[in-house]
C-alpha cells in the first residue's frame, strides 16, 4: 500500500470512528483505574529497585543477608519496605520497642535482620551490638549474655543465641546503618554517632552501607541549611552516607547500587544495572500489555460483518503501541498501513465462513431445468463472532511487535506456538465470549500475554 492509499484508508477509518480519540482515552483511563487488570504493575523507583535487589546473589550464589541497625524512629521500617517490597509491609516491625532481633526471609530467600534501636535503652543497644559483633556498652546492668532471636516473624518463638551460634544461625553479608539526615545534632550526639560509625567501619569495612533517610524533610529547609546538615552527616560517616527518601523514592537506586557493590564475592555492578533495566522494562511492558487487553477483548466480541469496527480497533492498538514506544515516522506509517491489512485478514479468517447456499438459476438452460425441479447451489458467506480464533490470529502479531520494541533477551516465540496456547484456552474463553464479558476476557488476555512475554 503506497502513502496516498494509506492516507485515504486511515482517514476513512478515523472519519468512520467519530470517537476514536475518546475511545483511546477511555481505554487508557479504564486500564489505569483497573487495579485487578494492572495487578502488580508499578513504575515507581521503589518497585523497580525492590525487584532488582531480590534478583541479586552473593559470591556463593546465595541470596544476601542484611542486618539493619539504627536509632529509634529514624525510618528503618519504611526504608526496608521501600527497598525490599510489599512482602515486608504485612510484618509488624517494631524495632523501636522489640527486645529481640527479628529475622525476615523473602520468597527470593533474601534475609533481613531487624535489630533493636541503638542510643535509647542500653540493654537493647547491647542486644544489637552483640548480634553484629561489636563490643557492648560497659554498664554491667545493661550487658547481655545472649541475643534473643526471633527466626520467624509469623511465630512467637524466640531463641537465645550466644557466641559462635550467632553467626552460625544468623550469618551477615552487609550491615545497613540507617540514620535520619533531617535531624539536627548537638556535639555530644555527633561524637557518639561518629564513634559508632568508626566501630562499624572497623568491623565490617566495605560491607557497611550508610543510608540517610528523610531527605524529603530536609528539602523543606533552605539550601544552606540542607547543605550544612548533609556536611555534618558526611563528617560522621566519612562521606559514605547516601541521602534518600523512602516515601518519594529519591536515592533508592543509589543505595541499591551501593548495597550491590558491597556484597561479598566482588560481583560486577553491571549485573545490578542489567537487573534494574530488566525490571523497568518489564514494568513498562506490563502496563502496555494491560492497556492492550481491553481492545483485544472488544475485537473478540465483534462479528465478521463489522469490518470497519475491527479496522478501527486494530488501528487503536497500533496507535497505543506507537505512542508508548515513540516510534519513528516511517515505522508509524508502516504499522498503520499494516493495521488495515491485519484487520481484514483477521476478519476474513475468523469472522467470515464460506457456506453453500441456494441460488437462482443462471442462464436459459438452468431456468428451463428449474421448471422441472432442479435446485442450484453456490458459495455464500455467513458471519460469526471473531472469538478465540480472532484472538489466536491477533495475539501473535502484537506479541511480535512488543518483543521487537522491548528488545527482550529471550528469543521470540513463533506465531503458531502462541496461537496454539490461545486455542488451548478455548474452553475458558468461549463462555466469556458467549456472555460478552469483556472485563473477564481482558483479564484472561492480560495473563496470556504476560505468560508469552515471560513475566
MIVO-70992 format. One record per residue (C-alpha): residue number from 1; residue in one letter; x, y, z negated. Coordinates in steps of 0.02 Angstrom, whole numbers. Example, Ala and Ser with C-alpha at 12.3 -4.5 7.8 and 13.67 -1.06 7.14 Angstrom:
REM residues 2
{r 1; 'A'; {615; -225; -390}}
{r 2; 'S'; {684; -53; -357}}
REM end
This chain:
REM residues 455
{r 1; 'X'; {0; 0; 0}}
{r 2; 'X'; {75; 167; 53}}
{r 3; 'X'; {65; 327; -50}}
{r 4; 'X'; {-87; 404; 37}}
{r 5; 'X'; {-184; 242; 18}}
{r 6; 'X'; {-131; 231; -163}}
{r 7; 'X'; {-186; 410; -195}}
{r 8; 'X'; {-358; 377; -119}}
{r 9; 'X'; {-379; 215; -215}}
{r 10; 'X'; {-329; 288; -384}}
{r 11; 'X'; {-434; 444; -355}}
{r 12; 'X'; {-583; 336; -312}}
{r 13; 'X'; {-563; 238; -472}}
{r 14; 'X'; {-545; 394; -578}}
{r 15; 'X'; {-694; 477; -496}}
{r 16; 'X'; {-798; 321; -521}}
{r 17; 'X'; {-746; 310; -703}}
{r 18; 'X'; {-803; 482; -758}}
{r 19; 'X'; {-748; 447; -935}}
{r 20; 'X'; {-582; 362; -901}}
{r 21; 'X'; {-486; 485; -1012}}
{r 22; 'X'; {-613; 465; -1150}}
{r 23; 'X'; {-601; 276; -1131}}
{r 24; 'X'; {-413; 280; -1157}}
{r 25; 'X'; {-429; 395; -1308}}
{r 26; 'X'; {-564; 284; -1377}}
{r 27; 'X'; {-454; 129; -1358}}
{r 28; 'X'; {-309; 216; -1447}}
{r 29; 'X'; {-423; 276; -1588}}
{r 30; 'X'; {-502; 105; -1604}}
{r 31; 'X'; {-332; 23; -1618}}
{r 32; 'X'; {-263; 147; -1743}}
{r 33; 'X'; {-416; 128; -1855}}
{r 34; 'X'; {-424; -62; -1847}}
{r 35; 'X'; {-317; -125; -1991}}
{r 36; 'X'; {-361; -306; -1952}}
{r 37; 'X'; {-302; -290; -1773}}
{r 38; 'X'; {-144; -195; -1819}}
{r 39; 'X'; {-104; -317; -1959}}
{r 40; 'X'; {71; -280; -2020}}
{r 41; 'X'; {115; -157; -1883}}
{r 42; 'X'; {208; -13; -1965}}
{r 43; 'X'; {330; 103; -1883}}
{r 44; 'X'; {394; 196; -2035}}
{r 45; 'X'; {577; 187; -2080}}
{r 46; 'X'; {544; 91; -2240}}
{r 47; 'X'; {461; -51; -2146}}
{r 48; 'X'; {600; -63; -2017}}
{r 49; 'X'; {737; -61; -2148}}
{r 50; 'X'; {647; -189; -2256}}
{r 51; 'X'; {627; -314; -2115}}
{r 52; 'X'; {806; -289; -2060}}
{r 53; 'X'; {876; -317; -2235}}
{r 54; 'X'; {780; -480; -2251}}
{r 55; 'X'; {871; -546; -2098}}
{r 56; 'X'; {1043; -518; -2175}}
{r 57; 'X'; {1158; -654; -2237}}
{r 58; 'X'; {1318; -651; -2339}}
{r 59; 'X'; {1478; -732; -2281}}
{r 60; 'X'; {1425; -909; -2326}}
{r 61; 'X'; {1259; -892; -2235}}
{r 62; 'X'; {1154; -869; -2392}}
{r 63; 'X'; {1034; -725; -2423}}
{r 64; 'X'; {1105; -581; -2528}}
{r 65; 'X'; {1081; -571; -2717}}
{r 66; 'X'; {1070; -392; -2778}}
{r 67; 'X'; {1069; -329; -2958}}
{r 68; 'X'; {979; -162; -2978}}
{r 69; 'X'; {1034; -57; -3127}}
{r 70; 'X'; {995; 120; -3182}}
{r 71; 'X'; {921; 233; -3313}}
{r 72; 'X'; {738; 230; -3358}}
{r 73; 'X'; {618; 322; -3242}}
{r 74; 'X'; {741; 352; -3100}}
{r 75; 'X'; {632; 263; -2973}}
{r 76; 'X'; {710; 89; -2968}}
{r 77; 'X'; {545; 2; -2936}}
{r 78; 'X'; {494; 122; -2797}}
{r 79; 'X'; {664; 104; -2715}}
{r 80; 'X'; {660; -86; -2722}}
{r 81; 'X'; {485; -88; -2649}}
{r 82; 'X'; {535; 33; -2510}}
{r 83; 'X'; {694; -63; -2469}}
{r 84; 'X'; {632; -240; -2479}}
{r 85; 'X'; {449; -232; -2437}}
{r 86; 'X'; {273; -254; -2499}}
{r 87; 'X'; {304; -429; -2567}}
{r 88; 'X'; {376; -347; -2722}}
{r 89; 'X'; {235; -221; -2740}}
{r 90; 'X'; {125; -356; -2817}}
{r 91; 'X'; {256; -392; -2951}}
{r 92; 'X'; {233; -293; -3110}}
{r 93; 'X'; {408; -223; -3131}}
{r 94; 'X'; {427; -137; -3298}}
{r 95; 'X'; {615; -123; -3312}}
{r 96; 'X'; {596; 32; -3420}}
{r 97; 'X'; {518; -71; -3560}}
{r 98; 'X'; {561; -252; -3521}}
{r 99; 'X'; {677; -343; -3637}}
{r 100; 'X'; {741; -465; -3506}}
{r 101; 'X'; {819; -473; -3333}}
{r 102; 'X'; {687; -514; -3203}}
{r 103; 'X'; {732; -619; -3050}}
{r 104; 'X'; {625; -594; -2894}}
{r 105; 'X'; {654; -705; -2742}}
{r 106; 'X'; {577; -658; -2575}}
{r 107; 'X'; {520; -780; -2440}}
{r 108; 'X'; {681; -735; -2346}}
{r 109; 'X'; {775; -802; -2501}}
{r 110; 'X'; {844; -628; -2537}}
{r 111; 'X'; {854; -609; -2727}}
{r 112; 'X'; {834; -451; -2832}}
{r 113; 'X'; {882; -444; -3016}}
{r 114; 'X'; {786; -305; -3102}}
{r 115; 'X'; {877; -255; -3262}}
{r 116; 'X'; {828; -157; -3419}}
{r 117; 'X'; {863; 29; -3415}}
{r 118; 'X'; {1029; 100; -3474}}
{r 119; 'X'; {1060; 252; -3586}}
{r 120; 'X'; {899; 231; -3684}}
{r 121; 'X'; {893; 85; -3804}}
{r 122; 'X'; {1069; 22; -3840}}
{r 123; 'X'; {1013; -159; -3856}}
{r 124; 'X'; {925; -154; -3689}}
{r 125; 'X'; {1078; -74; -3612}}
{r 126; 'X'; {1187; -212; -3685}}
{r 127; 'X'; {1075; -342; -3603}}
{r 128; 'X'; {1109; -259; -3435}}
{r 129; 'X'; {1294; -238; -3472}}
{r 130; 'X'; {1312; -419; -3524}}
{r 131; 'X'; {1216; -477; -3370}}
{r 132; 'X'; {1327; -385; -3245}}
{r 133; 'X'; {1487; -420; -3343}}
{r 134; 'X'; {1527; -250; -3420}}
{r 135; 'X'; {1588; -226; -3598}}
{r 136; 'X'; {1444; -199; -3718}}
{r 137; 'X'; {1424; -44; -3824}}
{r 138; 'X'; {1516; -64; -3988}}
{r 139; 'X'; {1374; -38; -4115}}
{r 140; 'X'; {1360; -211; -4197}}
{r 141; 'X'; {1173; -190; -4223}}
{r 142; 'X'; {1143; -173; -4035}}
{r 143; 'X'; {1256; -311; -3971}}
{r 144; 'X'; {1178; -464; -3890}}
{r 145; 'X'; {1244; -642; -3888}}
{r 146; 'X'; {1144; -697; -3736}}
{r 147; 'X'; {1043; -622; -3595}}
{r 148; 'X'; {854; -652; -3593}}
{r 149; 'X'; {819; -702; -3413}}
{r 150; 'X'; {651; -724; -3325}}
{r 151; 'X'; {684; -829; -3168}}
{r 152; 'X'; {506; -814; -3100}}
{r 153; 'X'; {400; -655; -3111}}
{r 154; 'X'; {242; -760; -3100}}
{r 155; 'X'; {287; -865; -3251}}
{r 156; 'X'; {308; -812; -3432}}
{r 157; 'X'; {459; -924; -3462}}
{r 158; 'X'; {613; -832; -3523}}
{r 159; 'X'; {778; -924; -3543}}
{r 160; 'X'; {935; -868; -3632}}
{r 161; 'X'; {1096; -854; -3531}}
{r 162; 'X'; {1268; -829; -3603}}
{r 163; 'X'; {1449; -839; -3547}}
{r 164; 'X'; {1478; -936; -3386}}
{r 165; 'X'; {1295; -983; -3375}}
{r 166; 'X'; {1253; -806; -3324}}
{r 167; 'X'; {1348; -812; -3160}}
{r 168; 'X'; {1302; -994; -3132}}
{r 169; 'X'; {1116; -960; -3146}}
{r 170; 'X'; {1119; -783; -3076}}
{r 171; 'X'; {1261; -751; -2953}}
{r 172; 'X'; {1277; -570; -2893}}
{r 173; 'X'; {1337; -511; -2722}}
{r 174; 'X'; {1303; -324; -2743}}
{r 175; 'X'; {1261; -204; -2883}}
{r 176; 'X'; {1143; -63; -2833}}
{r 177; 'X'; {1157; 78; -2959}}
{r 178; 'X'; {1007; 194; -2948}}
{r 179; 'X'; {1011; 374; -3009}}
{r 180; 'X'; {894; 524; -2994}}
{r 181; 'X'; {980; 662; -2895}}
{r 182; 'X'; {844; 787; -2939}}
{r 183; 'X'; {887; 778; -3123}}
{r 184; 'X'; {989; 920; -3198}}
{r 185; 'X'; {1131; 856; -3308}}
{r 186; 'X'; {1219; 927; -3459}}
{r 187; 'X'; {1405; 899; -3481}}
{r 188; 'X'; {1385; 754; -3604}}
{r 189; 'X'; {1268; 659; -3490}}
{r 190; 'X'; {1379; 695; -3341}}
{r 191; 'X'; {1530; 621; -3430}}
{r 192; 'X'; {1431; 468; -3486}}
{r 193; 'X'; {1370; 435; -3308}}
{r 194; 'X'; {1543; 455; -3235}}
{r 195; 'X'; {1614; 334; -3364}}
{r 196; 'X'; {1478; 208; -3320}}
{r 197; 'X'; {1518; 227; -3135}}
{r 198; 'X'; {1703; 202; -3171}}
{r 199; 'X'; {1665; 40; -3262}}
{r 200; 'X'; {1553; -21; -3121}}
{r 201; 'X'; {1680; 27; -2989}}
{r 202; 'X'; {1820; -63; -3081}}
{r 203; 'X'; {1714; -220; -3098}}
{r 204; 'X'; {1632; -228; -2926}}
{r 205; 'X'; {1738; -116; -2813}}
{r 206; 'X'; {1673; -121; -2635}}
{r 207; 'X'; {1522; -223; -2691}}
{r 208; 'X'; {1448; -72; -2782}}
{r 209; 'X'; {1320; 42; -2697}}
{r 210; 'X'; {1253; 203; -2775}}
{r 211; 'X'; {1078; 262; -2724}}
{r 212; 'X'; {1015; 436; -2770}}
{r 213; 'X'; {825; 439; -2775}}
{r 214; 'X'; {701; 585; -2771}}
{r 215; 'X'; {786; 678; -2629}}
{r 216; 'X'; {613; 741; -2582}}
{r 217; 'X'; {601; 828; -2752}}
{r 218; 'X'; {773; 905; -2730}}
{r 219; 'X'; {719; 975; -2562}}
{r 220; 'X'; {591; 1085; -2651}}
{r 221; 'X'; {726; 1194; -2730}}
{r 222; 'X'; {838; 1319; -2642}}
{r 223; 'X'; {978; 1258; -2529}}
{r 224; 'X'; {1109; 1325; -2651}}
{r 225; 'X'; {1033; 1230; -2798}}
{r 226; 'X'; {1017; 1071; -2696}}
{r 227; 'X'; {1198; 1081; -2638}}
{r 228; 'X'; {1259; 1108; -2816}}
{r 229; 'X'; {1155; 963; -2880}}
{r 230; 'X'; {1224; 845; -2747}}
{r 231; 'X'; {1401; 908; -2780}}
{r 232; 'X'; {1384; 857; -2963}}
{r 233; 'X'; {1321; 684; -2919}}
{r 234; 'X'; {1460; 661; -2791}}
{r 235; 'X'; {1586; 702; -2926}}
{r 236; 'X'; {1508; 572; -3040}}
{r 237; 'X'; {1510; 437; -2906}}
{r 238; 'X'; {1673; 483; -2817}}
{r 239; 'X'; {1570; 533; -2663}}
{r 240; 'X'; {1488; 364; -2650}}
{r 241; 'X'; {1309; 419; -2683}}
{r 242; 'X'; {1179; 400; -2544}}
{r 243; 'X'; {1036; 525; -2570}}
{r 244; 'X'; {865; 460; -2516}}
{r 245; 'X'; {679; 471; -2539}}
{r 246; 'X'; {586; 309; -2574}}
{r 247; 'X'; {419; 391; -2532}}
{r 248; 'X'; {471; 484; -2373}}
{r 249; 'X'; {595; 353; -2311}}
{r 250; 'X'; {738; 477; -2288}}
{r 251; 'X'; {908; 397; -2312}}
{r 252; 'X'; {846; 217; -2319}}
{r 253; 'X'; {935; 169; -2158}}
{r 254; 'X'; {1099; 241; -2226}}
{r 255; 'X'; {1075; 142; -2386}}
{r 256; 'X'; {1038; -18; -2289}}
{r 257; 'X'; {1198; 4; -2188}}
{r 258; 'X'; {1297; 32; -2348}}
{r 259; 'X'; {1224; -124; -2427}}
{r 260; 'X'; {1267; -224; -2273}}
{r 261; 'X'; {1445; -157; -2264}}
{r 262; 'X'; {1474; -209; -2444}}
{r 263; 'X'; {1408; -387; -2429}}
{r 264; 'X'; {1537; -524; -2459}}
{r 265; 'X'; {1609; -602; -2302}}
{r 266; 'X'; {1657; -445; -2204}}
{r 267; 'X'; {1503; -452; -2095}}
{r 268; 'X'; {1500; -339; -1943}}
{r 269; 'X'; {1396; -181; -1962}}
{r 270; 'X'; {1338; -205; -1782}}
{r 271; 'X'; {1234; -353; -1841}}
{r 272; 'X'; {1132; -240; -1953}}
{r 273; 'X'; {1110; -114; -1812}}
{r 274; 'X'; {1053; -253; -1697}}
{r 275; 'X'; {931; -309; -1830}}
{r 276; 'X'; {866; -131; -1857}}
{r 277; 'X'; {845; -109; -1669}}
{r 278; 'X'; {757; -275; -1651}}
{r 279; 'X'; {636; -238; -1793}}
{r 280; 'X'; {598; -65; -1723}}
{r 281; 'X'; {570; -143; -1552}}
{r 282; 'X'; {451; -274; -1623}}
{r 283; 'X'; {355; -142; -1722}}
{r 284; 'X'; {331; -35; -1566}}
{r 285; 'X'; {286; -187; -1462}}
{r 286; 'X'; {160; -244; -1593}}
{r 287; 'X'; {66; -82; -1576}}
{r 288; 'X'; {68; -91; -1386}}
{r 289; 'X'; {2; -269; -1392}}
{r 290; 'X'; {-135; -221; -1515}}
{r 291; 'X'; {-184; -74; -1407}}
{r 292; 'X'; {-197; -182; -1251}}
{r 293; 'X'; {-304; -314; -1335}}
{r 294; 'X'; {-466; -213; -1329}}
{r 295; 'X'; {-467; -176; -1141}}
{r 296; 'X'; {-416; -357; -1106}}
{r 297; 'X'; {-564; -416; -1210}}
{r 298; 'X'; {-679; -296; -1118}}
{r 299; 'X'; {-618; -362; -950}}
{r 300; 'X'; {-654; -541; -1006}}
{r 301; 'X'; {-837; -492; -1030}}
{r 302; 'X'; {-855; -416; -857}}
{r 303; 'X'; {-940; -503; -712}}
{r 304; 'X'; {-864; -532; -542}}
{r 305; 'X'; {-984; -409; -461}}
{r 306; 'X'; {-915; -267; -568}}
{r 307; 'X'; {-761; -241; -459}}
{r 308; 'X'; {-742; -55; -492}}
{r 309; 'X'; {-754; -78; -681}}
{r 310; 'X'; {-622; -213; -676}}
{r 311; 'X'; {-508; -99; -573}}
{r 312; 'X'; {-537; 43; -696}}
{r 313; 'X'; {-490; -60; -849}}
{r 314; 'X'; {-335; -136; -768}}
{r 315; 'X'; {-283; 41; -721}}
{r 316; 'X'; {-310; 94; -902}}
{r 317; 'X'; {-197; -47; -961}}
{r 318; 'X'; {-61; 6; -838}}
{r 319; 'X'; {-82; 188; -895}}
{r 320; 'X'; {-61; 139; -1078}}
{r 321; 'X'; {99; 43; -1039}}
{r 322; 'X'; {170; 184; -934}}
{r 323; 'X'; {131; 307; -1074}}
{r 324; 'X'; {215; 202; -1209}}
{r 325; 'X'; {372; 165; -1110}}
{r 326; 'X'; {391; 332; -1020}}
{r 327; 'X'; {422; 251; -851}}
{r 328; 'X'; {493; 348; -705}}
{r 329; 'X'; {381; 414; -567}}
{r 330; 'X'; {424; 279; -440}}
{r 331; 'X'; {384; 141; -564}}
{r 332; 'X'; {223; 230; -610}}
{r 333; 'X'; {168; 235; -428}}
{r 334; 'X'; {214; 53; -400}}
{r 335; 'X'; {123; -7; -555}}
{r 336; 'X'; {-34; 94; -521}}
{r 337; 'X'; {-36; 29; -344}}
{r 338; 'X'; {-16; -147; -410}}
{r 339; 'X'; {-157; -120; -536}}
{r 340; 'X'; {-285; -115; -397}}
{r 341; 'X'; {-216; -271; -315}}
{r 342; 'X'; {-208; -359; -485}}
{r 343; 'X'; {-389; -314; -525}}
{r 344; 'X'; {-452; -375; -357}}
{r 345; 'X'; {-353; -536; -370}}
{r 346; 'X'; {-425; -571; -544}}
{r 347; 'X'; {-600; -526; -487}}
{r 348; 'X'; {-591; -643; -338}}
{r 349; 'X'; {-505; -785; -431}}
{r 350; 'X'; {-604; -783; -594}}
{r 351; 'X'; {-765; -688; -557}}
{r 352; 'X'; {-818; -748; -386}}
{r 353; 'X'; {-867; -926; -343}}
{r 354; 'X'; {-896; -992; -168}}
{r 355; 'X'; {-1060; -1086; -158}}
{r 356; 'X'; {-1160; -1174; -23}}
{r 357; 'X'; {-1323; -1080; 14}}
{r 358; 'X'; {-1464; -1097; 137}}
{r 359; 'X'; {-1455; -980; 284}}
{r 360; 'X'; {-1565; -926; 426}}
{r 361; 'X'; {-1540; -1010; 594}}
{r 362; 'X'; {-1420; -926; 712}}
{r 363; 'X'; {-1449; -928; 899}}
{r 364; 'X'; {-1586; -1003; 1006}}
{r 365; 'X'; {-1536; -1185; 983}}
{r 366; 'X'; {-1537; -1175; 791}}
{r 367; 'X'; {-1706; -1086; 793}}
{r 368; 'X'; {-1778; -1225; 901}}
{r 369; 'X'; {-1709; -1356; 783}}
{r 370; 'X'; {-1782; -1264; 635}}
{r 371; 'X'; {-1955; -1286; 710}}
{r 372; 'X'; {-1929; -1472; 686}}
{r 373; 'X'; {-1875; -1454; 502}}
{r 374; 'X'; {-1687; -1433; 519}}
{r 375; 'X'; {-1604; -1340; 374}}
{r 376; 'X'; {-1445; -1240; 393}}
{r 377; 'X'; {-1315; -1201; 261}}
{r 378; 'X'; {-1174; -1079; 243}}
{r 379; 'X'; {-1047; -1016; 117}}
{r 380; 'X'; {-1102; -882; -3}}
{r 381; 'X'; {-1038; -802; -164}}
{r 382; 'X'; {-1102; -808; -341}}
{r 383; 'X'; {-1034; -701; -482}}
{r 384; 'X'; {-984; -755; -657}}
{r 385; 'X'; {-905; -682; -813}}
{r 386; 'X'; {-715; -671; -796}}
{r 387; 'X'; {-695; -752; -968}}
{r 388; 'X'; {-549; -866; -1009}}
{r 389; 'X'; {-499; -887; -827}}
{r 390; 'X'; {-485; -699; -806}}
{r 391; 'X'; {-377; -687; -962}}
{r 392; 'X'; {-265; -829; -900}}
{r 393; 'X'; {-235; -727; -743}}
{r 394; 'X'; {-206; -559; -829}}
{r 395; 'X'; {-109; -603; -986}}
{r 396; 'X'; {47; -670; -896}}
{r 397; 'X'; {57; -512; -791}}
{r 398; 'X'; {56; -394; -940}}
{r 399; 'X'; {170; -510; -1039}}
{r 400; 'X'; {298; -496; -900}}
{r 401; 'X'; {285; -306; -895}}
{r 402; 'X'; {307; -288; -1084}}
{r 403; 'X'; {452; -412; -1083}}
{r 404; 'X'; {539; -312; -947}}
{r 405; 'X'; {507; -143; -1030}}
{r 406; 'X'; {566; -203; -1201}}
{r 407; 'X'; {716; -298; -1133}}
{r 408; 'X'; {698; -438; -1261}}
{r 409; 'X'; {846; -552; -1291}}
{r 410; 'X'; {748; -712; -1264}}
{r 411; 'X'; {711; -766; -1084}}
{r 412; 'X'; {536; -735; -1015}}
{r 413; 'X'; {404; -871; -1008}}
{r 414; 'X'; {332; -923; -841}}
{r 415; 'X'; {163; -867; -777}}
{r 416; 'X'; {100; -1046; -781}}
{r 417; 'X'; {158; -1081; -959}}
{r 418; 'X'; {65; -928; -1026}}
{r 419; 'X'; {-91; -972; -926}}
{r 420; 'X'; {-82; -1146; -999}}
{r 421; 'X'; {-78; -1077; -1176}}
{r 422; 'X'; {-230; -968; -1139}}
{r 423; 'X'; {-327; -1116; -1066}}
{r 424; 'X'; {-281; -1219; -1220}}
{r 425; 'X'; {-378; -1090; -1323}}
{r 426; 'X'; {-533; -1109; -1215}}
{r 427; 'X'; {-639; -1194; -1347}}
{r 428; 'X'; {-607; -1049; -1468}}
{r 429; 'X'; {-626; -910; -1340}}
{r 430; 'X'; {-779; -964; -1242}}
{r 431; 'X'; {-904; -950; -1387}}
{r 432; 'X'; {-844; -771; -1415}}
{r 433; 'X'; {-868; -734; -1231}}
{r 434; 'X'; {-1045; -802; -1237}}
{r 435; 'X'; {-1081; -696; -1390}}
{r 436; 'X'; {-997; -546; -1307}}
{r 437; 'X'; {-898; -521; -1468}}
{r 438; 'X'; {-764; -403; -1404}}
{r 439; 'X'; {-693; -369; -1578}}
{r 440; 'X'; {-652; -551; -1615}}
{r 441; 'X'; {-593; -577; -1437}}
{r 442; 'X'; {-471; -432; -1460}}
{r 443; 'X'; {-403; -512; -1618}}
{r 444; 'X'; {-378; -679; -1529}}
{r 445; 'X'; {-293; -594; -1380}}
{r 446; 'X'; {-182; -497; -1500}}
{r 447; 'X'; {-125; -659; -1583}}
{r 448; 'X'; {-98; -742; -1414}}
{r 449; 'X'; {12; -600; -1350}}
{r 450; 'X'; {115; -595; -1510}}
{r 451; 'X'; {144; -783; -1505}}
{r 452; 'X'; {205; -772; -1325}}
{r 453; 'X'; {319; -624; -1361}}
{r 454; 'X'; {390; -722; -1511}}
{r 455; 'X'; {350; -608; -1658}}
REM end
